[in-house]
């Protein structure tokens, strides 16, 4: 057996495993829209408070905060927004929206970032403390980002699923914008790779150790969070959503799915925009390990890049094995492309797209070496994330 045949065989075995034994990740079948009609409504709707960490988000709030104000929720629902040391008038925009609303909105001026905390988690901590104060704290906290928009009945759907199944957390992966050329190229693959790393079916299976969440939308049972030690338990986490999912799965079931009704409002108009977004945390995902970095790069090249290259350049039987692997890759990508209303032909570009993500991952490691790891809105946080 030649070396090329071995490489082609490795790729084929890898894709057979991914399609058959990795939680059906590629099917994108876990959907929030099914939750509302799947379970009975609670007899008494629990109190919910949304907590929004906001750092320089003045341009996002008219869409995101307003969508929360308009939630058609039968129970008590309030909002706490933490202005995290913004310099763009975020608090002023929030106050204007609050003044025009009949919803209870509290705006907190964020305290300076203390040592060993990442910025977003510190802002969430302050918001949760404000929401939980008083004689009637909420039963649920909606931890959401300042760039996420909601259809009017989403909160109701999240609460129905959470109360019916006794979940510690219900989380939704917001549907990212997919309009610009960069977004069309790279956004569906971002979701595809995330689902590959954290198969949603496994996350949602109580007995499975796989845990994750999507930080843009996390409905958390407040007492479960308190039993787990509070948000301070992930104070230094750069990938805070998955860390919180892991923490809360020790307290009860968690659920993670996709949705057409929870929407990211932030555009990523250029490839550079997406590079910065991915590079912020990619090396943290690998636990800042050079060994894991090299292993990941080699695995990505063997699984994504080698199949089309060998299908064209290698001799039999390596070329046939590689062609079958490329076909499996193409098939696996189709449900994600349908979710984003993209042409099936984008599946042919997945090897090239994967190569771009390999470059982003290497750049993440490079930024870390430069002392700029975890850079987001002026804060370098990778060293905190390692503690």
C-alpha positions as CSV (number, residue, x, y, z in Angstrom):
1,X,0.0,0.0,0.0
2,X,1.5,3.3,-1.1
3,X,1.7,6.4,1.2
4,X,-0.9,8.2,-0.9
5,X,-3.3,5.3,-0.5
6,X,-2.8,5.4,3.3
7,X,-3.5,9.1,3.4
8,X,-6.6,8.6,1.2
9,X,-7.8,5.7,3.5
10,X,-7.3,7.9,6.6
11,X,-9.6,10.6,5.1
12,X,-12.2,8.0,4.1
13,X,-12.3,6.4,7.5
14,X,-12.4,9.8,9.2
15,X,-15.5,10.9,7.2
16,X,-17.3,7.6,7.7
17,X,-16.8,8.1,11.4
18,X,-17.9,11.7,11.3
19,X,-21.1,10.9,9.3
20,X,-22.1,7.7,11.2
21,X,-20.8,8.1,14.7
22,X,-20.4,11.7,15.6
23,X,-23.9,12.5,16.8
24,X,-25.4,13.2,13.4
25,X,-23.8,16.7,13.7
26,X,-24.1,17.3,10.0
27,X,-27.9,16.9,9.9
28,X,-28.5,20.2,11.8
29,X,-31.6,18.6,13.2
30,X,-31.8,20.2,16.7
31,X,-34.0,23.3,16.1
32,X,-35.5,25.8,18.5
33,X,-38.6,26.3,16.4
34,X,-39.9,22.8,17.3
35,X,-39.7,23.6,21.1
36,X,-42.7,25.8,21.5
37,X,-45.2,23.2,20.1
38,X,-43.5,20.1,21.4
39,X,-44.1,20.6,25.1
40,X,-47.1,22.0,27.2
41,X,-46.9,25.5,28.4
42,X,-46.2,26.0,32.2
43,X,-49.3,26.7,34.3
44,X,-47.4,29.6,35.9
45,X,-45.0,31.5,33.7
46,X,-41.7,32.0,35.5
47,X,-40.0,35.4,36.0
48,X,-37.2,36.1,33.5
49,X,-34.6,38.8,33.4
50,X,-32.4,39.3,30.3
51,X,-28.8,40.2,31.1
52,X,-26.9,42.0,28.3
53,X,-23.2,42.8,28.5
54,X,-22.6,45.7,26.1
55,X,-19.2,47.2,25.2
56,X,-19.4,49.8,22.4
57,X,-22.6,48.5,21.0
58,X,-24.5,51.7,20.3
59,X,-25.1,50.7,16.7
60,X,-26.5,47.2,17.6
61,X,-28.9,48.1,20.4
62,X,-31.7,49.7,18.3
63,X,-32.1,46.2,16.8
64,X,-31.2,43.9,19.6
65,X,-32.6,45.7,22.7
66,X,-35.7,46.7,20.9
67,X,-36.3,43.0,19.9
68,X,-36.2,42.1,23.6
69,X,-38.6,44.9,24.5
70,X,-41.0,43.4,22.0
71,X,-41.0,39.9,23.4
72,X,-44.5,38.4,23.6
73,X,-44.0,36.7,26.9
74,X,-46.9,36.0,29.2
75,X,-44.9,36.2,32.5
76,X,-42.8,38.9,34.2
77,X,-39.9,39.9,32.0
78,X,-37.3,42.6,32.7
79,X,-33.9,43.6,31.2
80,X,-30.6,44.5,32.8
81,X,-28.0,46.0,30.4
82,X,-24.4,46.4,31.7
83,X,-22.5,49.2,29.9
84,X,-19.0,47.7,30.0
85,X,-16.8,50.8,29.9
86,X,-18.1,51.9,26.5
87,X,-16.9,55.0,24.7
88,X,-19.5,55.2,21.9
89,X,-22.6,56.3,23.8
90,X,-23.9,52.7,24.4
91,X,-25.6,53.8,27.7
92,X,-27.3,56.8,26.1
93,X,-28.8,54.6,23.3
94,X,-30.0,52.1,25.9
95,X,-31.6,54.9,28.0
96,X,-33.4,56.3,25.0
97,X,-34.8,52.9,24.1
98,X,-35.8,52.3,27.8
99,X,-37.6,55.7,27.9
100,X,-39.7,54.8,24.9
101,X,-40.6,51.4,26.3
102,X,-43.0,50.1,28.9
103,X,-40.6,47.3,29.7
104,X,-38.5,47.4,33.0
105,X,-35.0,48.1,31.8
106,X,-32.1,48.7,34.2
107,X,-28.8,50.1,32.9
108,X,-25.8,49.4,35.0
109,X,-22.5,51.3,34.6
110,X,-19.9,48.6,34.6
111,X,-17.1,48.6,37.1
112,X,-13.4,48.4,36.0
113,X,-12.3,44.9,35.0
114,X,-10.6,43.2,37.9
115,X,-7.7,40.8,37.6
116,X,-8.3,37.2,36.4
117,X,-11.7,38.0,34.8
118,X,-12.4,38.2,31.1
119,X,-14.4,41.3,30.1
120,X,-17.7,39.7,29.0
121,X,-17.9,37.4,32.0
122,X,-17.3,40.3,34.4
123,X,-20.1,42.3,32.8
124,X,-22.4,39.3,33.0
125,X,-21.5,38.9,36.7
126,X,-22.5,42.4,37.4
127,X,-25.7,42.1,35.5
128,X,-26.7,38.8,37.2
129,X,-26.0,40.4,40.6
130,X,-28.3,43.2,39.8
131,X,-31.0,40.9,38.4
132,X,-30.8,38.6,41.4
133,X,-31.1,41.4,44.0
134,X,-34.4,42.0,45.8
135,X,-37.1,39.9,47.3
136,X,-38.4,38.4,44.0
137,X,-35.4,37.4,41.8
138,X,-36.1,35.8,38.5
139,X,-36.3,32.0,38.1
140,X,-34.5,32.3,34.7
141,X,-31.8,34.5,33.3
142,X,-31.6,35.1,29.6
143,X,-27.8,35.7,29.1
144,X,-27.7,37.3,25.7
145,X,-25.3,39.4,23.6
146,X,-25.9,43.0,22.5
147,X,-25.8,42.0,18.8
148,X,-28.6,39.4,18.9
149,X,-32.1,40.0,17.7
150,X,-35.2,37.9,18.6
151,X,-38.4,37.2,16.9
152,X,-41.3,38.2,19.3
153,X,-42.2,34.6,20.5
154,X,-38.7,33.2,21.0
155,X,-38.5,33.8,24.8
156,X,-41.8,32.0,25.2
157,X,-40.4,29.0,23.2
158,X,-37.2,28.9,25.3
159,X,-39.1,28.9,28.6
160,X,-41.5,26.2,27.4
161,X,-38.7,23.8,26.6
162,X,-36.7,24.7,29.7
163,X,-39.6,24.3,32.2
164,X,-41.0,21.1,30.6
165,X,-37.7,19.3,30.6
166,X,-36.2,20.8,33.8
167,X,-33.2,22.1,32.0
168,X,-30.4,24.0,33.7
169,X,-29.7,25.8,30.3
170,X,-31.4,26.2,27.0
171,X,-29.1,27.8,24.4
172,X,-29.6,28.8,20.8
173,X,-26.9,29.3,18.1
174,X,-27.9,32.5,16.5
175,X,-28.2,32.5,12.8
176,X,-25.3,34.6,11.5
177,X,-25.6,37.1,8.7
178,X,-24.7,35.5,5.3
179,X,-24.9,38.4,2.9
180,X,-21.4,39.6,2.0
181,X,-19.0,37.6,-0.1
182,X,-16.9,36.8,3.0
183,X,-20.0,35.7,4.9
184,X,-21.2,33.5,2.1
185,X,-17.8,31.8,1.9
186,X,-17.1,31.4,5.6
187,X,-20.1,31.7,7.8
188,X,-21.9,28.3,7.0
189,X,-18.6,26.5,7.5
190,X,-18.1,28.2,10.9
191,X,-21.4,26.6,12.1
192,X,-20.5,23.3,10.4
193,X,-17.2,23.1,12.2
194,X,-18.7,24.1,15.6
195,X,-21.3,21.4,15.3
196,X,-18.5,18.9,14.4
197,X,-16.6,19.9,17.6
198,X,-19.8,19.9,19.7
199,X,-22.4,17.6,18.2
200,X,-25.7,19.1,19.4
201,X,-27.3,15.7,19.9
202,X,-24.5,14.7,22.3
203,X,-24.7,18.1,24.1
204,X,-28.5,17.5,24.6
205,X,-28.1,13.9,25.8
206,X,-28.0,14.0,29.6
207,X,-25.7,11.0,30.0
208,X,-23.1,12.3,27.4
209,X,-20.2,14.3,28.7
210,X,-20.2,16.6,25.7
211,X,-21.2,20.1,26.8
212,X,-21.4,23.4,24.9
213,X,-23.5,26.5,24.5
214,X,-23.9,29.5,22.2
215,X,-23.1,32.7,24.0
216,X,-25.5,34.9,22.1
217,X,-28.6,33.2,23.6
218,X,-28.5,31.2,26.9
219,X,-31.6,30.8,29.1
220,X,-30.2,29.7,32.4
221,X,-32.1,28.5,35.5
222,X,-30.8,30.9,38.2
223,X,-30.7,28.5,41.1
224,X,-28.8,25.9,38.9
225,X,-26.2,28.6,38.3
226,X,-26.0,29.4,42.0
227,X,-25.6,25.7,42.9
228,X,-22.7,25.6,40.4
229,X,-20.9,28.5,42.1
230,X,-22.2,31.3,40.0
231,X,-20.8,32.9,36.9
232,X,-17.5,33.4,38.8
233,X,-16.8,29.7,38.2
234,X,-15.9,30.7,34.6
235,X,-14.3,34.1,35.4
236,X,-11.3,33.6,33.3
237,X,-12.9,31.7,30.3
238,X,-12.2,33.2,26.9
239,X,-14.7,30.7,25.3
240,X,-17.2,31.5,28.1
241,X,-20.3,30.0,26.5
242,X,-18.9,26.4,26.2
243,X,-17.3,26.8,29.7
244,X,-20.8,27.8,31.1
245,X,-22.4,24.8,29.3
246,X,-19.9,22.5,30.9
247,X,-20.5,24.0,34.3
248,X,-24.3,23.8,34.1
249,X,-24.4,20.3,32.7
250,X,-23.2,19.2,36.2
251,X,-26.5,20.7,37.5
252,X,-29.0,19.3,35.1
253,X,-29.9,18.8,31.4
254,X,-28.8,21.3,28.9
255,X,-30.0,21.9,25.3
256,X,-28.3,23.5,22.3
257,X,-29.9,24.0,18.9
258,X,-30.1,26.2,15.8
259,X,-32.9,28.7,15.0
260,X,-34.2,30.9,12.2
261,X,-35.7,33.2,14.9
262,X,-32.6,34.1,16.9
263,X,-30.5,36.3,14.6
264,X,-27.0,37.8,14.8
265,X,-27.3,41.5,13.7
266,X,-23.5,42.0,13.4
267,X,-22.2,42.0,9.8
268,X,-18.9,40.5,8.9
269,X,-18.4,42.3,5.6
270,X,-14.8,41.3,4.9
271,X,-12.6,38.3,5.3
272,X,-10.6,40.4,7.8
273,X,-13.7,40.8,10.0
274,X,-14.1,37.0,10.2
275,X,-10.4,36.4,10.7
276,X,-10.5,38.6,13.8
277,X,-13.6,36.9,15.1
278,X,-12.1,33.4,14.7
279,X,-8.5,34.3,15.7
280,X,-9.7,35.7,19.0
281,X,-10.4,32.3,20.5
282,X,-9.2,29.5,18.1
283,X,-5.9,29.0,19.9
284,X,-7.7,29.0,23.3
285,X,-9.9,26.2,21.9
286,X,-6.6,24.2,21.6
287,X,-5.7,25.1,25.2
288,X,-2.7,27.1,23.9
289,X,-1.0,23.9,23.1
290,X,1.6,23.8,20.2
291,X,1.2,20.0,20.0
292,X,-2.6,20.3,19.6
293,X,-2.1,23.1,17.1
294,X,0.2,20.9,14.9
295,X,-2.2,18.0,15.2
296,X,-5.2,20.0,14.3
297,X,-3.5,21.5,11.2
298,X,-2.4,18.0,10.0
299,X,-5.8,16.6,10.7
300,X,-7.6,19.4,8.8
301,X,-5.2,18.9,5.8
302,X,-5.7,15.1,5.8
303,X,-9.5,15.3,6.2
304,X,-10.4,18.3,4.0
305,X,-7.5,19.2,1.6
306,X,-6.1,15.8,0.7
307,X,-9.3,14.2,-0.7
308,X,-9.8,16.5,-3.7
309,X,-6.1,16.8,-4.3
310,X,-5.6,13.0,-4.4
311,X,-8.8,12.5,-6.4
312,X,-7.2,14.5,-9.2
313,X,-3.5,13.8,-8.8
314,X,-3.1,10.3,-7.4
315,X,-3.2,6.9,-9.1
316,X,-5.6,4.1,-8.4
317,X,-6.8,3.1,-5.8
318,X,-5.8,6.3,-3.9
319,X,-7.7,8.5,-6.4
320,X,-10.9,6.4,-6.0
321,X,-10.8,6.4,-2.2
322,X,-10.2,10.1,-2.2
323,X,-13.1,10.8,-4.7
324,X,-15.5,8.9,-2.4
325,X,-14.3,10.9,0.6
326,X,-14.8,14.2,-1.3
327,X,-18.3,13.1,-2.1
328,X,-19.0,12.3,1.6
329,X,-17.7,15.7,2.5
330,X,-19.9,17.3,-0.1
331,X,-23.0,15.5,1.2
332,X,-22.2,16.3,4.9
333,X,-22.2,20.0,4.2
334,X,-25.5,20.2,2.4
335,X,-27.9,20.6,5.5
336,X,-25.8,23.5,6.7
337,X,-25.9,25.1,3.3
338,X,-29.7,24.6,3.1
339,X,-30.1,26.3,6.6
340,X,-28.2,29.3,5.2
341,X,-30.0,29.2,1.8
342,X,-26.8,28.7,-0.1
343,X,-26.3,26.8,-3.3
344,X,-25.4,23.1,-2.9
345,X,-22.3,23.8,-5.1
346,X,-20.7,25.6,-2.2
347,X,-20.0,22.1,-0.9
348,X,-17.3,21.7,-3.6
349,X,-15.5,24.7,-2.0
350,X,-15.4,23.2,1.5
351,X,-11.7,22.0,1.2
352,X,-10.6,25.6,0.2
353,X,-12.8,27.1,3.0
354,X,-11.2,24.6,5.5
355,X,-7.8,25.8,4.4
356,X,-8.7,29.4,5.2
357,X,-9.8,28.3,8.7
358,X,-6.5,26.6,9.1
359,X,-4.8,29.9,8.3
360,X,-7.1,31.7,10.9
361,X,-6.1,29.1,13.5
362,X,-2.4,29.6,12.8
363,X,-2.9,33.3,13.0
364,X,-4.6,32.9,16.4
365,X,-1.5,31.2,17.7
366,X,0.7,33.9,16.1
367,X,-1.3,36.6,17.8
368,X,-0.9,34.8,21.1
369,X,2.8,34.7,20.7
370,X,2.8,38.5,19.9
371,X,0.9,39.1,23.2
372,X,-2.3,40.0,21.4
373,X,-4.2,36.8,22.0
374,X,-7.9,37.1,22.7
375,X,-8.0,40.7,21.4
376,X,-11.6,42.0,21.3
377,X,-12.7,45.6,21.4
378,X,-9.4,46.8,22.8
379,X,-8.9,44.1,25.4
380,X,-6.2,41.4,25.2
381,X,-7.5,38.5,27.3
382,X,-5.7,35.3,26.3
383,X,-3.4,35.4,29.4
384,X,-6.5,35.6,31.6
385,X,-8.0,32.7,29.8
386,X,-5.0,30.5,30.6
387,X,-5.3,31.0,34.4
